[in-house]
């Protein structure tokens, strides 16, 4: 009995020893495999990580940085102690809430405008960089304007907007309202040297397309990217009190008329390219160039109020390349002057100016 137990014990011990030997051999084999192949695998990962980090660094280093020092509006807080403070602030309020003073239920003059606000075109009360701001108005006016063929002062420029963009009536230049707007515009440009336009003034340049802008393309893009704010019918959206537009009409009887600056294709395309949809900016646009031009073509092909502009551009050779109404000195059609392509027209106008030394 004892011998049999000893024999069984020896078998167990032998089995354990064999198992231990097998595990040792397996571990040694795995070690050899890891030794030969793991370095390549690790190196591969390290190379990929280095390459990835390098690409990220290079992308950061090569990404263009906007280091331009753009114009900034003066701080309202600096008006403390200014004897003109109340008038300037009144002017700002008129720009921001024009419809409350001159709209359908305006508290100064009823229905003397279409109900839009000046800042619907001159964003953030005329202070946004490349948002059609007022930074260069005080520094460049009075000036000769080819559209009227005469010298114009700030009062004339403001009333142009009232009669065209607001499709309304001109203000009395001696009125408190005109004096307020004048004071505000002068204050905004107080630090701009006379005869200069600061960086970020007006509208940012936009490259021409090699083709004509296509309204039908613009219609599709409008429905995707614009209609949620300006509505599918383009008639805008009013506030709950029906006293002002939260999102202005882009066409229809309450929009800008066909004598307004935004009715020129290039102006509207530049305006929306660097300011629309909501959240876009001059250094972070949301539209492609093609989309901006095509939306402009669609919007400006819709019905809107008409203005008698027979006296505009008394010298027809000085009409802009995208002025949509003839007659013209060049051979291009009204349709091409409205929708493009524009480069050939611009080149022709440049040759006229060269001949006249303008």
C-alpha positions, 0 to 999 in steps of 0.5 A: 500500500505504501509503495503504491502511494509513493508511486502515485506521488512520484507521478504527480511530482513528475507531471508538475516538473514537466509542466514547469519545464513546459512553462519555462520553455514557453516563457523563453520562447516568448522572450526571444520573440519579443526581443526580435520583433517588439523594438520594430513595433515600438519604433514604428509607433514612436515614428508615427507619433513623432511624425504626427506631432511634427505635422501638428507643429508644422501646421501651427507654424504655417497657419497664417496669422492675422497680425493686422492692427484693425481699427477699433471703435472708441470705448463708450466709457471715454465719453464721461466728461465729454460735453457732447456725450448725450448727443453722441449717445443719441446718435448711436441709438438712432443708428441701432434702433432707427425703426423705433424713431422713423419706422411705421410706429416711429416716435419721431416721424411715422413711416418715414423709412422702410422699418429697417435699422441703419445697423442692419447694413452698418453692423454693430452700430457701425463699429464692426471690422469689415462690417460696413463700419463708419471708421473712415467717414469723418476722415474722408468727407467731404469728398467728390463722389462720381455717383452724384458728380459733386462734392458731398458732406457727411449730411448728404451721405447719411441722407443717401442711406435714408433715401436708398437703404431705408427707402425713406425720406431725407432728414433735416440737416439741422434736426437733432436727429441728424446732428446726433448721427453726425456727432456719433460718426465724427466721434467714431472716427476721431482718431483716424488721420484726415484723408486716410482709411484705417485697416478694416474699414468698409467691406473686405475685398472679394475676388471675382468669379470667372463666370457670371453669378447664378441666381438659381444656385443662390436660391438653393444656398439661401434656403440652406443657410439664410432662410432660417433668419431672413425667412423663406420669403425673404421678408425678414422677421419682426420682434414681438411688438412689431416695432423693428426687425430682428432679422431684416428683409432682403427683398420686398417693399420693406427692404432697400431699394434698387438705388442702394449700395447693396443692390450692387452685386459686389457690395452685397457679395462682400458684405455677406461673405465676411459677415453672414450667416450669423457668427461669420467674420472677416477672418472666419467666413462660413461661405465660399466665394462662389456661394457669396456671389450666387446668394447676392445674385439671387437676393438682388434678382428679387423684387424691391422698391424702385428709386429714380436714379436718372441723375446718378453717374452723370459721367457714364464712363465712371459707372462702376463695373456692377452698376446694373442700369445702362446706358454705358460707355462700354459694349457690355450688357445690363445683364453682364453689368449685374451678374458678371463676369466682371473682370473684362468690364473693370478692365474697360473702365480702367482704360477709360480712366487712364484716357481721362487721367482720372 
